[in-house]
Amino acid sequence: MKHNTKLKTPEAVRAEFERKGISIAEWARQHSVSRTLVYEILAGSQRRTCRRGQSHRIAVLLGIKAGELVTSAKALNVTPDRAAS
């Protein structure tokens, strides 16, 4: 899934949640992600670079990072390593 929209700031995301009456915890539950990570990403935590994994997914879903979301190695055209027999 590609997200090709203008990037938002963490402040803009918080304001959007406020306008819509959505809590961060509720948004996290709806997207099956860690509430703690969402808070950290929106706080601009230096610990979370959002380069991969759930942090990347959250940042892309929030619209604060450009990127793609993939669901499997097959979508990446990656074949699993085969162990030598």
Long-range contacts (C-beta under 8 A, 24 or more apart in sequence): 1-68, 1-69, 1-70, 2-68, 3-60, 3-61, 3-63, 3-66, 3-67, 3-68, 3-69, 4-66, 5-63, 7-63, 7-64, 7-65, 7-66, 8-62, 8-63, 8-64, 9-64, 10-41, 10-42, 10-43, 10-44, 10-62, 10-64, 13-42, 13-62, 13-63, 13-64, 14-42, 31-58, 31-61, 33-57, 33-58, 33-61, 34-58, 38-62
